[in-house]
């Protein structure tokens, strides 16, 4: 493969990478919302529990950590399921059935 025809890795190259990027962005956004709610001393909309500034900081840190991890996966991880099962053509990995048929 040449560099022009090779499929790259990035957040918009496959549905796996795209969904990981969306999960990362949403986790960071929810972490910021929870952090701001804790800073303001507000209540969570669904639960109705009041957040303290410490709980907001923990939620912000957790959301940012999950979001950064998901964005890292979106940018640098290749999807593992495909027609080639991780093997590129000509890399020396043969199917066992094809190897047995070649011996006969």
N, C-alpha and C positions, 0 to 999 in steps of 0.2 A: 504494500500500500504506500502511496505517496502521501505527503503531508496535506495535499489538496483534497484527497479523497478519504482520508482517515477521519472517522467520527471522533470528535473530541469529547472531553468530559467537562461538564459545566452544569449550571442549574437548570438549563432549558433543553438539554440534549435528549432526555427520555422522561416518561411519566414518573419514574421512580425519583429522578433528580428534581423534577418540578414539584412533586408532592412533598419531598423533604424540604425544599426551599419554602413552600407555603407553611408547613408545620413550624419551621424555624422562625419565620416572620410573625406568625400568630403567637408563638410562645413568647417572643420578645415583647410584642405588643401587650399581651395579657400581663406579663411581668411588670411592665411600666405602669399599666393601669392599676394593678394591685399595689405597687409601690407608692403611686400618687394617692390612692385611696387611704393607705396606711398613714401617709404623711399628713393628710387632711383630717384623719381620725374619722373617716366615713364608714358606712356600712356596705357590706357586700350585697349586691342586688338579689342574688338567688337565695343565699343562706340567711341574710339579715343580721349577720354577726358584725360587730364593730371591730375594725382593725386598729391595732396600735402601730406606732411608727416602727417598732422592732419587727412585728409580723409583716408589715409592708416591705421592709428592707429584706427580710428573708424571702418573701414571694418574688421580689424584684431580682434577687440573686439567683433563685431557682429558675425563674422564667428565662433570665438572660443565659444561664448555663445550658439549659435545654435548647434554647434557640440557637446559640452559637454552635453547639454540637450538631444540630440538625442542618444548619447552613454549611458546616464543614463537610458533612456527609453529602449534601447536595452538590457541592463543588468538586469534591475529590473522589467520591466512590462511584464505581461503575456498577450498574445493575447486574446481578448474578444469574438471572434467568434469561435465556435466549436460545436461539437455534443451535449455536455452537457450544453451549454449556461451558463457556469460559475458555475454549480452545480456538485459536485462530488457525486458519488453513495453513498447512505447511510447517507447523511448529513441532512435528514429530510425534504428536499424541494421536494414536490411531485407536479406532474402536476395536474391542477384542474380537468381534465377529469378522471384521475386515481382515484382521491379522491371521485368523485361523483359515479364512478362505484363501488367502494368498499362499499359505503353506501347502495347501492341497494341490 
